[in-house]
Amino acid sequence: MQASETQWVVLTGATGGIGECLTRLLRANGLGVIAIGRDRSKLATLAGPDPMIETCSVDLADPPATEALAKTLADTRSIIGLINNAAVQNATSLWKQSAQQIDQEIRINLTAPSILVSRLMQVLPTGTGYIVNVTSGLAVAPKSSAAVYCATKAGLRNLTAAIANQVEPRGRIAVIDVVLPLVDTGMTRGRGTGKMPAEAAAEAIMGAIRRRRTVAWVGKAKLLASIHRIAPSIAARIMRRS
């Protein structure tokens, strides 16, 4: 298949953990991957000799750069999907974070997905196109040590629901909120136990895309959703120190 004939998926946070696993799964399904990350060397390693993995080094904390990239991709590639997977988490008390750290976390976790969606949603193909926003059980019941991260994931969940309401006619493209539990990635290294493997999380995201589900609760996040419906205070207590 020539690059010009390829259907492309835009994937942020592509170079590690869930993103790297997603890249392999998307390629196994015959899709081209536009892999977005900051580290050029990691992007080069990810792509290797595969011409169907295109790499874009961009700082998602830079809104003008993010918008410029999105506009270029919309004009030059046949894009079938967008997966907003990139995120950062400063696991510390809010008063210990600098204004720059807070701003960067919000920009990467919420502003960048908003920009990418806004510029790409209109070019996605009817019936097959999709947007996936990767969120977290912490959006439902936050933990005490990552206030900004929890807030951005809650915002991303609401953004996803609002986008779904704006897509007309409904179902023209799939807008999917994938709610993950604690996953074993570089971001969570040294924290928590009983983590879901990154490979399993990536498989769950692919399954949600295939089913075109509006919300996909994955692994222990599904149990959290059930507890939260019945007893929100218990869910909050469980997650507070997670």
Secondary structure, DSSP 8 states (H G I E B T S, - for coil): --GGG--EEEEESTTSHHHHHHHHHHHHTT-EEEEEES-HHHHHHHHTT-TTEEEEE--TT-HHHHHHHHHHHHHHS-EEEEEE-------S-GGGS-HHHHHHHHIIIIIHHHHHHHHHGGGS-TTT-EEEEEEEGGGTS--TT-HHHHHHHHHHHHHHHHHHHHSSSTTSSEEEEEEE--EESGGGTTS-SS-EEHHHHHHHHHHHHHHT-SEEE-THHHHHHHHHHH-HHHHHHHHHT-
